Amino acid sequence: MNTRIEHIHKLGVDIGRVIISPVKDGKSDTAFLSGGIEQALQTPPAQGAIESLARLVDLFEGRVWLVSKAGKNTQHKTRLWLAHQRFFERTGMPAHHLRFCFKRHEKAGHCAELGLTHFVDDRLDVLRHLQGLAPHLYLFGEQPESQPVPDWVKPTLNWDETFTAICRSLD
């Protein structure tokens, strides 16, 4: 595997239920969204997210962006959470590589503007809007069994699988 990318690849990553842990003690954790700021700050990162993203920031030579759908309140909580986790310092990602939108389909505009080639999201409805924009799409986390995964998406259950799948796409 190459340690550096020879072509210009750019990675976009959703935040909620991808970087911010979706579960606590095996149950869905809604404290980040429904609780106060203190509860939100106590929500842990998904296992392996920080370490994997630090390695991906290095591989993509800093061309990694966070792209999240969030209202004003959730944007504020997210910024505080990222600061609390020292996310940008720990991953090496530039702090200005943070984008928000109010509707899920608006992630496509960010994807096109930034020229993203890879995108990680936990929602298939988001990835549908990115089909044809980013050639490498990753559906993160457990999905409902009733939802078939199309062949243009790579399903990944966790950050170990996501990191490996992204690296394979770069070979």
Secondary structure as UniProt FT lines:
FT   STRAND          11..13
FT   TURN            17..19
FT   STRAND          23..24
FT   TURN            25..26
FT   STRAND          27..28
FT   HELIX           31..34
FT   HELIX           37..42
FT   TURN            47..48
FT   HELIX           49..59
FT   TURN            60..62
FT   STRAND          64..69
FT   HELIX           72..84
FT   TURN            85..86
FT   HELIX           87..91
FT   TURN            95..96
FT   STRAND          98..101
FT   HELIX           104..106
FT   HELIX           107..114
FT   STRAND          118..121
FT   HELIX           124..130
FT   TURN            131..133
FT   STRAND          136..140
FT   TURN            145..146
FT   TURN            151..152
FT   STRAND          154..156
FT   HELIX           159..170
//
